[in-house]
Structure formats: structure tokens, C-alpha cells
Amino acid sequence: MNFKEEIEKYVPQTQQEEIEKVTMLQYINLFYDNILYRSNTLVHMTASSMIFNEKKDKILMIYHKIYQSWSWTGGHADGESNLQKVALKEAEEETGVKRFQILKNGIVSIDILTVEGHYKKEKYINPHIHFNVTYCFKTSEKNKLILNEEETHAVRWIPISDIKSYCKEEKMIQIYEKIIKRMQ
């Protein structure tokens, strides 16, 4: 399904999501030709994955080099209009796991995320906005994890009860908790 149609069909579950959905759709219409690309240096689409173990008591996370915090997997659309495909591709690249099962069909959360200016590969990236959609998957803890050293310092299973101890970004903890609650 096309990313715009999928966002249009998403039923917000909070006031935050209602407002951010309207904003996303306004800017998707305004920048439709390039919102799937990082060349839009103001705002672009991203997709993330919240990956649960089979018991749904742990989440597979990465230690992100840019944010210096434990984080979900995810990345830029880079022209791909199937955002679930983007989320799966990023999950595979960042964890080494090749087999995921969809835990819930479709988007589980939509969030507008601000990104501070930073350096990546010695190139400055200006502050910008990610229009992010999240999908939920599950996989076995027995899968071999492979570190993607280009983007991350570590990959591991983190108990849901310990998420606040690992994540250093308060705004992200709120999003993670919102999604975890929806999956339990």
C-alpha cells in the first residue's frame, strides 16, 4: 500500500496522533514528490520497528551512534513508498536477524520526531523532522544477532521493565511505552 494511503487509513489512538496525522498529511501533500527522500532537508519519511521476543517481555534494540542511546531499529524511506518494507529492511540491517513475524498488521504508531543537527560520516546534517511510522514485529531470541558497526555500537534484547534504564531520550521513552502498551 502507498505510504500516504496507509497514513490516511491509520486510526489515531491519542490526541497527539490525531494532530500529528493531520500535520503529516498536509506536508505529504505539499512535498509529495520528495518527502520520501533525504534530499528534502526539512522533513522526510522514516519507518521504525518495535521488535518483541515471543513472550513479549523483551525488545530487540540497538545502541545508536548518533543518539548515544538504546533505540528501536529504523531508518529513512530513501524513495521506498512501502514503509513496512523500509522498517523490515532496517531491522534486518541493524540486527542481523532475517526472520520476523508481523505482530500487528499495519502502522502501530505515528510520530513527528525532531532531529538535532549532527555529523554523519564527517558531513554535517542540519536539524530536520522525521515523519515516522512504526510497525511491530516479533522474532525468536535464539536468532543470531550481528552488529552493524557503521551505525550502532551494540545490539541486544532489553527487558521491557528496564527500558527507562537503557534509553537516554525521554521523548523516545514515551513513544516506546505507548507502543508497548498497545501490544500487551
PyMOL commands that set and color helices and strands:
alter all, ss='L'
color gray80, all
select helices_A, chain A and resi 3-9+15-30+83-95+160-166+170-183
alter helices_A, ss='H'
color red, helices_A
select strands_A, chain A and resi 43-52+58-64+69-71+73-76+101-115+118-120+123-125+128-138+152-159
alter strands_A, ss='S'
color yellow, strands_A
deselect
rebuild
show_as cartoon
